[in-house]
Amino acid sequence: MNVTVLKVLLALAATSTLLVASAIVHWRRRSIGSALQLLGAACFVIVALTHVFEAFEILPVAGWGQPRSFGHYIDLGAAVLGITLGCAGLFWQYGHHASRAGEALSSREDT
């Protein structure tokens, strides 16, 4: 087995695991932050799939791995969107958790 293929399959397995874990968290919490993280994880799976397509030469017309090609822009766009959505989801959950902790603290001081 080619080393590149092994790396790609491991990346696909890792991102798929991240997607399943994010789906479970979203199913339990049903918050905006967990939804953003789920969408970010889905974007990372798209990045891994573009590398799978490149390694196995699926749809070579897309120019996977070539600069300024359709495949390159799919990969780049999904990576940027995944990082953005994942970070936004984390910040949303942190902000929501911090505001709830502040409300609980202020209610304790009132009594």
Stockholm file with secondary structure:
# STOCKHOLM 1.0

chainA/1-111         MNVTVLKVLLALAATSTLLVASAIVHWRRRSIGSALQLLGAACFVIVALTHVFEAFEILPVAGWGQPRSFGHYIDLGAAVLGITLGCAGLFWQYGHHASRAGEALSSREDT
#=GR chainA/1-111 SS CCHHHHHHHHHHHHHHHHHHHHHHHHHHHCCHHHHHHHHHHHHHHHHHHHHHHHHTTCSGGGCTTSTTSHHHHHHHHHHHHHHHHHHHHHHHHHHHHHHHHHHHHHHHHHC
#=GC SS_cons         CCHHHHHHHHHHHHHHHHHHHHHHHHHHHCCHHHHHHHHHHHHHHHHHHHHHHHHTTCSGGGCTTSTTSHHHHHHHHHHHHHHHHHHHHHHHHHHHHHHHHHHHHHHHHHC
//
